[in-house]
């Protein structure tokens, strides 16, 4: 097994033209400004969760297979060094439009929608050391199409959709107390948004606002002050564009 000495960004599945779910895996190489096609996922999948595990592999779980509302509880492991896939244990709850991120070596998947279009407050936790899932403390408010991101030992669940309206809800989970707490809401309601961390803050990009309108907004959350500020807007308004950054 070789050692990769470059920075790349991997994209997994998603929805293509004609609302068709994809199994494609593509990798962007930052140093060479080029793309490659990697080993496809074992099945088509969209609106799933993904995270970079401590050993450098990537977990992809939940989501819709074929197309909504065909939810799945399956999980797969991708090894970027060997460009191969393997199976992880199935989760207990099949759902799509979930949020997910790593926290303290564990993979958290939050919220989502089941095949009956129920909006969920479900939290499931994958332990890569034991290849097992467990149920966690539910969200304070059921929602789907949300973003989940970890920072400084805490997990944030931001925005989403409650079945009727886009949400500005912002909640944080503390694993030491096993509780969720409501925080300062987003400046505007957003679903299908993307969130990343940088220099101790959370950056929220785009999403879908009320009226199913894509947004080009960038909002920055500072946990030290529990407040939001606006960043430079994206050149293009868009929603539903998750990706995983990988440096090796």
Secondary structure, 3 states (H helix, E strand, C coil): CCCCCCEEEEEEEEEECCCEEEEEEEEEECCCCEEEEECCCCCCCECCEEEECCCCCEEEECCECCCCCCECCCEEEEECCCCEEEEECCCCCCCECCEEEEECCEEEEECCECCCCCECCCEEEEECCCCEEEECCCCCCCCECCEEEEECCEEEEECCECCCCECCCEEEEECCCCEEEECCCCCCCCECCEEEEECCEEEEECCEECCCEEECCEEEEECCCCEEEECCCCCCCECCCCCEEEEC
